[in-house]
Amino acid sequence: MLARCEAINMGYDTPMLKSIAKSIAKWTMRHFTPAKFSESQARKGVKGGRVGGKMSNGGGRPSLNEPWGELGISRATYFRKKKAGLI
């Protein structure tokens, strides 16, 4: 963290990022544990696709042509197979 902040700090006239980096590292060491990270991921997983108690439709731009749906595979799998020449 310190090395990255020092690299950014070179562009400023008044160096101040060392104390910011120290503060971030101190907070992270105090609050970020594998157990807390796991709890956070579990809470997010329980939500699933819900937003505000309702199921999310995924947002984003709707696709006019979704051949992966017709094939019964995910979008990522469709494009991997297409790139490999399997589709």
C-alpha positions as CSV (number, residue, x, y, z in Angstrom):
1,M,0.0,0.0,0.0
2,L,2.8,2.4,0.9
3,A,4.7,1.8,-2.3
4,R,1.6,2.6,-4.4
5,C,0.8,5.7,-2.4
6,E,4.5,6.9,-2.6
7,A,4.3,6.5,-6.4
8,I,1.2,8.7,-6.5
9,N,2.7,11.1,-4.0
10,M,5.5,12.1,-6.4
11,G,3.0,14.1,-8.4
12,Y,2.1,16.4,-5.4
13,D,3.9,19.4,-4.1
14,T,2.9,18.6,-0.5
15,P,3.5,15.0,0.4
16,M,0.7,13.6,2.5
17,L,0.0,10.1,1.2
18,K,2.3,8.4,3.7
19,S,-0.1,9.1,6.5
20,I,-3.1,8.2,4.4
21,A,-1.4,4.9,3.5
22,K,-0.7,4.2,7.1
23,S,-4.2,5.0,8.1
24,I,-5.6,2.7,5.4
25,A,-3.3,-0.2,6.4
26,K,-4.1,0.3,10.1
27,W,-7.9,0.2,9.4
28,T,-7.5,-2.8,7.2
29,M,-5.5,-4.8,9.7
30,R,-8.1,-4.0,12.4
31,H,-11.3,-4.6,10.4
32,F,-10.5,-6.9,7.5
33,T,-10.2,-10.5,8.6
34,P,-10.8,-13.7,6.6
35,A,-13.8,-14.4,8.9
36,K,-15.4,-11.0,8.3
37,F,-14.7,-11.2,4.6
38,S,-16.4,-14.6,4.6
39,E,-19.4,-13.2,6.5
40,S,-19.7,-10.3,4.0
41,Q,-19.7,-12.7,1.1
42,A,-22.3,-14.9,2.7
43,R,-24.6,-12.0,3.2
44,K,-24.2,-11.0,-0.4
45,G,-24.8,-14.6,-1.5
46,V,-28.0,-14.8,0.5
47,K,-29.3,-11.8,-1.4
48,G,-28.9,-13.7,-4.7
49,G,-30.3,-11.5,-7.4
50,R,-32.5,-9.5,-5.1
51,V,-32.4,-5.7,-5.0
52,G,-34.5,-4.1,-2.3
53,G,-36.3,-7.4,-1.6
54,K,-37.3,-7.9,-5.2
55,M,-35.5,-10.1,-7.8
56,S,-33.3,-8.1,-10.1
57,N,-33.5,-8.6,-13.8
58,G,-29.8,-8.0,-14.1
59,G,-30.2,-4.5,-15.4
60,G,-28.0,-3.4,-18.3
61,R,-28.9,-3.3,-22.0
62,P,-31.3,-5.9,-23.1
63,S,-30.0,-8.2,-25.8
64,L,-32.0,-8.6,-29.0
65,N,-30.4,-11.9,-29.9
66,E,-29.5,-14.4,-27.1
67,P,-28.5,-17.6,-28.8
68,W,-27.0,-18.9,-25.5
69,G,-30.5,-19.0,-24.0
70,E,-31.7,-21.2,-26.8
71,L,-28.8,-23.5,-26.4
72,G,-29.3,-23.7,-22.6
73,I,-25.8,-22.4,-21.7
74,S,-24.5,-19.3,-20.1
75,R,-23.4,-16.3,-22.1
76,A,-19.8,-16.7,-21.1
77,T,-19.8,-20.4,-22.1
78,Y,-21.4,-19.4,-25.4
79,F,-18.6,-17.0,-26.2
80,R,-15.9,-19.4,-25.1
81,K,-17.2,-22.1,-27.4
82,K,-17.7,-19.6,-30.2
83,K,-14.1,-18.4,-29.9
84,A,-12.9,-22.0,-29.9
85,G,-14.9,-22.7,-33.0
86,L,-17.3,-25.1,-31.4
87,I,-20.4,-23.1,-32.2
